Amino acid sequence: MNKSDKKFDVAVIGGGPAGMMAAGRAAELGAKVVLLEKNSALGKKLLLTGNGHCNITQINHDARGFVEKLGRNGKFFFSAFSAFGPKEVVEFFEQKNLPTKVEKNGRVFPVTDDAIDVLSTLTKYLKDNGVEIITDAEVSGFEFAGNKISDMKLKDQIIKAGKFILCTGGKAYPATGSTGDGYAWVKELGHTIVTPMPALAPVRIKEDWVSDLQGLSLEVASISLWQNEKKQASFQGDLLFTHFGLSGPLIINASKEINLLLQNGSVTIELELFPEFTISELDKKLVLAFEENNRKDIKNYFREILSRKMLDLILKLAEIDPDKKLNFLTKKERQKIVALLKSLKFTVSEVMGFDQAMVTSGGVALKEIDPKTMQSKIIENLYFAGEILDLDGPTGGYNLQICWSTGYLAGSNTLKQ
Ligand SMILES: Cc1cc2nc3c(=O)[nH]c(=O)nc-3n(C[C@H](O)[C@H](O)[C@H](O)COP(=O)(O)OP(=O)(O)OC[C@H]3O[C@@H](n4cnc5c(N)ncnc54)[C@H](O)[C@@H]3O)c2cc1C
């Protein structure tokens, strides 16, 4: 194995958004930095973000609001948010000639709507600050002495550095290079890994009839998660039906909760099509509407209030002939329709795996990392940034903001001490 004759101040492992920010920031402050990426190019996953448009960040919240969105571990993020929050991220890109725009729900995108421009801006930032970028460089582990890393091992060479920033990401979308390599190393170095699980993923449903709804989308739908006949959580958002089950921002954001519940038994998702009415209010409305439209057949009346696919399914599940006239509909049949409109139940088969998950929940335990510097509390010269941390958020720019803020903090602190 060749020993590189160069010694770096800082070695950053992983050329995703967190690694690029960390490397650029450390170099900007004067460090001699090497960035190692196992793919042949940087930012493979970054290019897929926001359907190729890249939802860079999220500006709808102050620090408290943002942190709440990150759930149980959110508090860890306070310092990183204060050091380099969404406002600073927008300034960062705009000062580098990448104008941004704000879309629905505080989501920020480059004006060009193209993730490649975000990647080019970051690559220029690295080059302008003299970062040595080595691609096709798969790190295979570390050598360490005492509580410090001495060397980093690649296939055919060893790299020496004073500080190491680990940004190898999680396990989501492994085809992009995020195969969870970092977990094993840091475990070996004495860190705890909170079991990585797919998050922000679609959900497979047991009932075959769900495929009848394939392609249908509902804006601002309301769902509840049920387990052991108890309502466990409720969510609202845009829902999409697929050939295997449920997707869209609503389900993707609920998937982490669904996965946690699945550990204790089966989970049912209840969709309420008319959440603004109680069962008896909805029933009364239908009684009146049926009286006024009694010559219409069922399918023609309901098409005014339901999409064709949903109507066909509701009538199929209620076992009602769609051509029946409203005045021939029995009370029992009407009540069956009302019950389904108020509570259409889907049994969860599984949350789709890492191949389809947008992020990983779990990762390096945060109690072992200093939130002000991203420095390991176990290995003196090791830092972390990005998705490798046990920290993740919903869709809407939260996850990239985690990368920018933690990358910035890690990069800023490697020259200190
Ligand atoms: C389809 C999709 C869309 C998304 N859209 C958005 C969005 O619009 N907004 C948002 O906020 N978030 C989005 N996310 C989430 C976001 O992309 C991730 O949170 C983010 O990329 C994590 O960045 P990271 O730098 O921590 O890790 P990664 O982006 O996973 O980068 C890690 C890098 O490390 C490299 N690496 C791994 N092991 C080694 C090794 N042994 N040696 C050398 N290199 C190694 C990998 O090849 C990879 O390039 C999306 C995710 C997906 C999958």
The ligand as an SDF file (V2000), in Angstrom:
LIG
                    3D

 53 58  0  0  0  0  0  0  0  0999 V2000
  -34.6520   11.0660   -4.5830 C   0  0  0  0  0  0  0  0  0  0  0  0
  -34.2440   11.9810   -3.4390 C   0  0  0  0  0  0  0  0  0  0  0  0
  -34.6820   13.2990   -3.4490 C   0  0  0  0  0  0  0  0  0  0  0  0
  -34.3180   14.1470   -2.3850 C   0  0  0  0  0  0  0  0  0  0  0  0
  -34.7280   15.4480   -2.4390 N   0  0  0  0  0  0  0  0  0  0  0  0
  -34.3790   16.2910   -1.4260 C   0  0  0  0  0  0  0  0  0  0  0  0
  -34.7060   17.6730   -1.5050 C   0  0  0  0  0  0  0  0  0  0  0  0
  -35.2150   18.1660   -2.5200 O   0  0  0  0  0  0  0  0  0  0  0  0
  -34.3900   18.4510   -0.4280 N   0  0  0  0  0  0  0  0  0  0  0  0
  -33.7680   17.9490    0.6940 C   0  0  0  0  0  0  0  0  0  0  0  0
  -33.5580   18.6990    1.6440 O   0  0  0  0  0  0  0  0  0  0  0  0
  -33.3730   16.6590    0.7490 N   0  0  0  0  0  0  0  0  0  0  0  0
  -33.6430   15.8280   -0.2840 C   0  0  0  0  0  0  0  0  0  0  0  0
  -33.2250   14.5210   -0.2470 N   0  0  0  0  0  0  0  0  0  0  0  0
  -32.3550   14.0830    0.8740 C   0  0  0  0  0  0  0  0  0  0  0  0
  -30.8950   14.5280    0.6280 C   0  0  0  0  0  0  0  0  0  0  0  0
  -30.5190   14.2220   -0.6970 O   0  0  0  0  0  0  0  0  0  0  0  0
  -29.9280   13.8410    1.5980 C   0  0  0  0  0  0  0  0  0  0  0  0
  -30.3510   14.1080    2.9010 O   0  0  0  0  0  0  0  0  0  0  0  0
  -28.4980   14.3270    1.3690 C   0  0  0  0  0  0  0  0  0  0  0  0
  -28.0430   13.9960    0.0820 O   0  0  0  0  0  0  0  0  0  0  0  0
  -27.5410   13.7250    2.3940 C   0  0  0  0  0  0  0  0  0  0  0  0
  -26.2750   14.2820    2.1430 O   0  0  0  0  0  0  0  0  0  0  0  0
  -24.9160   13.6670    2.7160 P   0  0  0  0  0  0  0  0  0  0  0  0
  -23.8270   14.5080    2.1560 O   0  0  0  0  0  0  0  0  0  0  0  0
  -25.0130   13.4980    4.1670 O   0  0  0  0  0  0  0  0  0  0  0  0
  -24.8620   12.2100    2.1020 O   0  0  0  0  0  0  0  0  0  0  0  0
  -24.9470   11.7070    0.5800 P   0  0  0  0  0  0  0  0  0  0  0  0
  -25.6050   12.6750   -0.2870 O   0  0  0  0  0  0  0  0  0  0  0  0
  -25.5080   10.3370    0.6970 O   0  0  0  0  0  0  0  0  0  0  0  0
  -23.4160   11.6470    0.1670 O   0  0  0  0  0  0  0  0  0  0  0  0
  -22.5320   10.7340    0.7410 C   0  0  0  0  0  0  0  0  0  0  0  0
  -21.3880   10.5250   -0.2290 C   0  0  0  0  0  0  0  0  0  0  0  0
  -20.3830    9.7200    0.4060 O   0  0  0  0  0  0  0  0  0  0  0  0
  -19.8520    8.8360   -0.5590 C   0  0  0  0  0  0  0  0  0  0  0  0
  -19.2790    7.6790    0.1290 N   0  0  0  0  0  0  0  0  0  0  0  0
  -19.9510    6.7290    0.8310 C   0  0  0  0  0  0  0  0  0  0  0  0
  -19.1020    5.8010    1.2910 N   0  0  0  0  0  0  0  0  0  0  0  0
  -17.8540    6.1680    0.8730 C   0  0  0  0  0  0  0  0  0  0  0  0
  -16.5560    5.6040    1.0270 C   0  0  0  0  0  0  0  0  0  0  0  0
  -16.3720    4.4310    1.6370 N   0  0  0  0  0  0  0  0  0  0  0  0
  -15.4990    6.2510    0.4850 N   0  0  0  0  0  0  0  0  0  0  0  0
  -15.6680    7.4260   -0.1940 C   0  0  0  0  0  0  0  0  0  0  0  0
  -16.8910    7.9870   -0.3920 N   0  0  0  0  0  0  0  0  0  0  0  0
  -17.9650    7.3680    0.1510 C   0  0  0  0  0  0  0  0  0  0  0  0
  -21.0480    8.4610   -1.4050 C   0  0  0  0  0  0  0  0  0  0  0  0
  -20.6650    7.9550   -2.6610 O   0  0  0  0  0  0  0  0  0  0  0  0
  -21.8090    9.7760   -1.4760 C   0  0  0  0  0  0  0  0  0  0  0  0
  -21.4490   10.5240   -2.6040 O   0  0  0  0  0  0  0  0  0  0  0  0
  -33.5390   13.6540   -1.2940 C   0  0  0  0  0  0  0  0  0  0  0  0
  -33.0940   12.3320   -1.3200 C   0  0  0  0  0  0  0  0  0  0  0  0
  -33.4350   11.5060   -2.3860 C   0  0  0  0  0  0  0  0  0  0  0  0
  -32.9180   10.0940   -2.4080 C   0  0  0  0  0  0  0  0  0  0  0  0
  1  2  1  0
  2  3  1  0
  2 52  2  0
  3  4  2  0
  4  5  1  0
  4 50  1  0
  5  6  2  0
  6  7  1  0
  6 13  1  0
  7  8  2  0
  7  9  1  0
  9 10  1  0
 10 11  2  0
 10 12  1  0
 12 13  2  0
 13 14  1  0
 14 15  1  0
 14 50  1  0
 15 16  1  0
 16 17  1  0
 16 18  1  0
 18 19  1  0
 18 20  1  0
 20 21  1  0
 20 22  1  0
 22 23  1  0
 23 24  1  0
 24 25  2  0
 24 26  1  0
 24 27  1  0
 27 28  1  0
 28 29  2  0
 28 30  1  0
 28 31  1  0
 31 32  1  0
 32 33  1  0
 33 34  1  0
 33 48  1  0
 34 35  1  0
 35 36  1  0
 35 46  1  0
 36 37  1  0
 36 45  1  0
 37 38  2  0
 38 39  1  0
 39 40  1  0
 39 45  2  0
 40 41  1  0
 40 42  2  0
 42 43  1  0
 43 44  2  0
 44 45  1  0
 46 47  1  0
 46 48  1  0
 48 49  1  0
 50 51  2  0
 51 52  1  0
 52 53  1  0
M  END
$$$$
